[in-house]
Amino acid sequence: MFCSHCGAQTPDGVPFCASCGASTGAAQPVQQPAPEPGPAPEAFAPAAAPAQPAAAGVAPKSKMVAALLGIFVGAFGVHRFYLGYNPIGIAQLVLGVLGIVTCGITTLISAVWGLVEGILILTGSINKDAAGRPLAE
């Protein structure tokens, strides 16, 4: 590209001629005005959630209740939900309900699983809930 004023060669896209300073007609970038300062980001922060109770203030789960739930309704994972092990409780619940389709085979498997876990809770082999708190006697 050549300058229309002095005829000197200028690179494409350069808004002014380096030799004479005349405008080359190339598009010039538009300067955006600086944004005005607004409210501080803290003004838009959501309100803090209420504090959760401290782990020490939570009553421990009962060992006997967990064991009895495991022995009597363990086929549906109720004892796992009680202790806070929700993914395992869901697996046992699915196996228990799936017995409708499998003529009770999966329900029987899940019931034996729950019975064994109920006994393990009674003997102390399973002695903590999902949060790691010991079970109360």
C-alpha atoms as one frame of an Amber mdcrd trajectory, in Angstrom:
protein
   0.000   0.000   0.000   1.241   3.498  -0.805   0.565   6.763   1.046  -1.837
   8.955  -0.933  -0.117  12.091   0.379   3.623  11.453  -0.114   3.664   8.165
  -2.095   5.811   6.258   0.424   5.168   2.552   0.828   3.345   1.691   4.089
   2.314  -1.713   5.459  -1.357  -2.687   5.171  -3.525  -1.793   8.144  -1.276
   1.023   9.426  -3.468   4.077  10.105  -0.697   6.729   9.496   2.166   7.054
   7.053   5.552   6.621   8.737   7.129   9.217   6.405   4.722  12.138   6.476
   2.236  11.207   9.242  -0.793  11.522   6.951  -3.760   9.239   7.421  -3.679
   6.186   5.153  -7.436   5.640   5.383  -7.035   2.320   7.184  -9.546   1.649
   9.889  -8.384   2.940  13.197  -9.210   1.101  16.367 -11.891   2.851  18.356
 -10.853   3.699  21.870 -13.455   2.573  24.376 -13.943   4.883  27.328 -12.831
   3.413  30.606 -15.726   1.917  32.531 -16.913   3.887  35.471 -16.315   2.254
  38.797 -19.418   0.503  40.049 -20.308  -1.128  43.308 -17.736  -3.417  44.823
 -18.049  -7.117  43.911 -18.867  -7.872  47.528 -22.166  -6.036  47.064 -23.332
  -8.785  44.725 -22.063 -11.705  46.819 -24.795 -14.020  48.081 -25.551 -14.006
  51.750 -23.502 -16.476  53.721 -25.188 -19.806  54.368 -26.093 -20.500  57.948
 -23.372 -22.342  59.773 -23.757 -26.096  59.997 -23.811 -27.556  63.472 -20.421
 -28.665  64.668 -19.665 -32.364  64.431 -19.372 -32.492  68.211 -22.937 -31.160
  68.577 -24.488 -33.911  66.420 -25.937 -36.812  68.337 -24.232 -40.098  67.460
 -26.180 -42.796  65.644 -27.313 -45.733  67.724 -25.474 -49.010  67.211 -28.565
 -51.042  68.191 -30.896 -49.161  65.826 -28.466 -49.609  62.926 -28.063 -53.320
  63.672 -31.815 -53.948  63.928 -32.468 -52.043  60.706 -29.800 -54.131  58.979
 -31.233 -57.413  60.270 -34.923 -56.740  59.609 -35.035 -54.365  56.611 -31.459
 -54.621  55.366 -32.708 -55.961  52.034 -33.661 -52.383  51.196 -30.530 -50.709
  52.604 -32.359 -48.809  55.341 -29.484 -49.272  57.789 -27.062 -47.799  55.232
 -29.244 -44.735  54.768 -29.458 -44.398  58.569 -25.653 -44.418  58.855 -25.238
 -41.972  55.947 -23.829 -44.384  53.347 -26.330 -43.309  50.687 -24.681 -44.785
  47.538 -24.512 -48.253  49.120 -28.046 -47.813  50.451 -29.251 -47.026  46.933
 -27.511 -50.157  45.600 -29.204 -52.331  48.220 -32.553 -50.645  47.595 -32.271
 -51.297  43.852 -31.380 -54.956  44.482 -34.272 -55.295  46.895 -36.824 -53.790
  44.527 -35.362 -55.614  41.527 -36.571 -58.808  43.197 -39.972 -58.090  41.654
 -38.474 -58.888  38.252 -36.049 -61.624  39.343 -38.579 -63.633  41.379 -36.982
 -62.500  44.632 -33.431 -63.634  43.880 -31.868 -60.170  44.157 -34.005 -59.386
  47.187 -32.719 -62.541  48.874 -29.115 -61.552  48.061 -29.685 -58.062  49.425
 -31.403 -59.479  52.540 -28.428 -61.721  53.320 -26.132 -58.741  52.737 -28.175
 -56.640  55.201 -28.315 -59.489  57.751 -24.529 -59.911  57.664 -24.016 -56.153
  58.039 -26.483 -56.061  60.951 -24.440 -58.747  62.700 -21.196 -56.903  61.899
 -22.644 -53.769  63.478 -23.599 -55.720  66.609 -20.129 -57.253  66.910 -18.435
 -53.869  66.455 -16.778 -54.557  63.097 -18.805 -51.688  61.643 -18.537 -49.052
  64.351 -18.632 -45.668  62.575 -21.122 -43.746  60.471 -20.337 -42.154  57.097
 -18.969 -38.998  58.767 -16.518 -41.068  60.815 -18.332 -40.567  64.128 -18.408
 -43.640  66.386 -21.756 -45.334  66.947 -23.341 -44.946  70.379 -23.951 -48.079
  72.443
